[in-house]
Amino acid sequence: MEIAMKILLIIFSIGLIAAVLLQKGKSAGLSGAITGGAEHLFGKQKARGLDLFLQRLTVGLAVGFFILSLIVAYVVGNG
């Protein structure tokens, strides 16, 4: 059981790394920060389609990784 959870934790971590690396950057230095703020203020949505899916996937993988890490730490510590 412990080995299966560790393998699942490795899969979650690789998936999380891949999901983060596949996302586009939100800004490009100072000019991106200024235009990004203006787009947010005026309501332009940049997160469409694949970007929205990757954001939700990243959140799901991060939550799963965090919970699984706590479970594995508890199992290993009490095992």
VOKOLGU-613783 format. One line per 5 residues: their letters; for each residue z negated, x, y negated of N, C-alpha, C. Coordinates in steps of 0.02 Angstrom, whole numbers, plus 50000, padded with zeros to 5 digits. Each point is the difference from the previous one (the first is absolute). Example, Ala and Ser with C-alpha at 12.3 -4.5 7.8 and 13.67 -1.06 7.14 Angstrom:
BEGIN
AS> 49610,50660,50284,50000,49955,49941,50000,50045,49940 ~ 50036,49982,49947,49997,50042,49941,49963,49961,49945 .
// end
This chain:
BEGIN
MEIAM> 50000,50041,50060,50000,49959,49940,50000,50043,49937 ~ 49960,50053,50002,49995,50045,49942,50067,50035,49987 ~ 50033,50022,50053,50064,50034,49993,50053,49952,49973 ~ 50000,49938,50023,50048,49951,49977,49991,49987,49925 ~ 49938,49996,49977,49987,49988,49929,50021,50060,49958 .
KILLI> 49990,50061,50027,50021,50060,49963,50077,50003,49995 ~ 50034,49981,50053,50074,49998,49999,50023,49948,49949 ~ 49968,49942,49999,50017,49948,49952,49986,50023,49929 ~ 49947,50038,49990,49985,50028,49934,50054,50049,49977 ~ 50024,50040,50047,50055,50047,49983,50063,49962,49982 .
IFSIG> 50015,49946,50036,50059,49960,49985,49994,49968,49931 ~ 49940,49974,49984,49989,49971,49934,50008,50052,49945 ~ 49974,50061,50011,50004,50051,49949,50073,50023,49988 ~ 50038,50007,50054,50071,50019,49992,50038,49944,49966 ~ 49986,49938,50018,50033,49943,49967,49982,49995,49927 .
LIAAV> 49938,50014,49982,49978,49998,49931,50035,50055,49959 ~ 50004,50060,50028,50034,50055,49966,50074,49982,49989 ~ 50032,49973,50051,50071,49982,49994,50011,49945,49948 ~ 49956,49950,50000,50007,49945,49952,49992,50024,49928 ~ 49953,50046,49989,49989,50026,49933,50060,50043,49978 .
LLQKG> 50026,50040,50045,50056,50044,49982,50065,49961,49989 ~ 50007,49942,50030,50061,49960,49992,50002,49962,49934 ~ 49942,49993,49967,49998,49962,49937,50029,50041,49943 ~ 50028,49964,49952,50025,50031,49940,49943,50017,49953 ~ 50010,50052,49959,49950,50016,49950,49999,49949,49945 .
KSAGL> 49942,49986,49972,49995,49949,49948,50018,50028,49931 ~ 49993,50065,49990,50014,50027,49934,50028,50071,50008 ~ 50032,50023,49947,50028,50067,49999,49971,50037,49940 ~ 49938,50019,50005,49969,50037,49945,49980,49955,49943 ~ 49998,50027,49940,49978,49963,49941,50048,49944,49982 .
SGAIT> 50064,50012,50005,50049,49948,49983,49995,49941,50048 ~ 49988,50015,50064,49991,49946,50048,49937,49960,49988 ~ 49949,50033,49976,49937,49965,49985,50010,49952,49942 ~ 50038,50020,49951,50012,49957,49942,50044,49941,50019 ~ 50056,50013,50033,50045,49945,50019,49968,49956,50054 .
GGAEH> 49961,50030,50044,49966,49961,50052,49951,49951,49969 ~ 49965,50022,49948,49954,49956,49965,50036,49944,49965 ~ 50057,50014,49970,50039,49949,49966,50028,49949,50050 ~ 50023,50024,50057,50026,49953,50051,49944,49955,50026 ~ 49941,50028,50007,49943,49959,50023,49981,49949,49947 .
LFGKQ> 50002,50020,49938,49981,49956,49944,50049,49942,49994 ~ 50065,50014,50006,50050,49948,49991,50018,49964,50064 ~ 49969,50016,50055,50007,49961,50061,50059,50016,50044 ~ 50029,50059,49995,50056,50017,50044,49972,50018,50069 ~ 50024,49968,50051,49977,50014,50067,50045,50052,50032 .
KARGL> 49969,50055,50021,50039,50052,50034,49989,49996,50076 ~ 49945,49970,50021,49984,49997,50071,50036,49942,50032 ~ 50058,50013,50028,50040,49949,50034,50018,50025,50069 ~ 50009,49954,50045,50027,50016,50066,49962,50054,50037 ~ 50033,50056,50009,49972,50055,50040,49938,50030,49967 .
DLFLQ> 50000,50005,49933,49943,50028,49965,49937,49957,50012 ~ 50008,49934,49996,49944,49955,50011,49976,50005,50072 ~ 50046,50003,50047,49982,50008,50071,49961,50065,50011 ~ 50024,50055,49971,49966,50064,50008,49931,50000,49969 ~ 49991,49966,49944,49934,49995,49969,49952,49962,50045 .
RLTVG> 50023,49945,50027,49956,49960,50044,49986,50037,50065 ~ 50050,50035,50026,49990,50039,50061,49949,50056,49989 ~ 50005,50032,49942,49953,50054,49983,49929,49974,49996 ~ 49991,49943,49969,49933,49970,49994,49973,49982,50070 ~ 50041,49970,50041,49979,49981,50067,49982,50061,50043 .
LAVGF> 50042,50052,49996,49986,50061,50039,49937,50035,49974 ~ 49990,49999,49934,49941,50033,49972,49936,49964,50021 ~ 50001,49934,49999,49942,49961,50022,49986,50012,50074 ~ 50054,49997,50040,49992,50013,50072,49975,50070,50015 ~ 50026,50049,49963,49978,50069,50008,49926,50008,49983 .
FILSL> 49979,49969,49946,49930,50005,49978,49953,49968,50052 ~ 50016,49940,50022,49958,49965,50048,49998,50037,50067 ~ 50059,50023,50022,50003,50036,50064,49963,50067,49996 ~ 50002,50032,49942,49963,50062,49991,49925,49989,50007 ~ 49976,49946,49971,49928,49983,50006,49982,49985,50072 .
IVAYV> 50042,49964,50035,49986,49982,50070,50000,50063,50043 ~ 50050,50043,49991,50003,50062,50040,49940,50044,49985 ~ 49980,50005,49937,49942,50041,49983,49936,49972,50032 ~ 49994,49934,50002,49941,49969,50030,50000,50012,50077 ~ 50058,49991,50031,50005,50009,50073,49986,50073,50019 .
VGNG> 50029,50047,49964,49990,50071,50016,49928,50020,49986 ~ 49971,49974,49947,49931,50018,49983,49949,49972,50049 ~ 50014,49942,50028,49953,49969,50047,50019,50012,50073 ~ 50056,50035,50010,50023,50010,50069,49970,50059,50028 .
// end
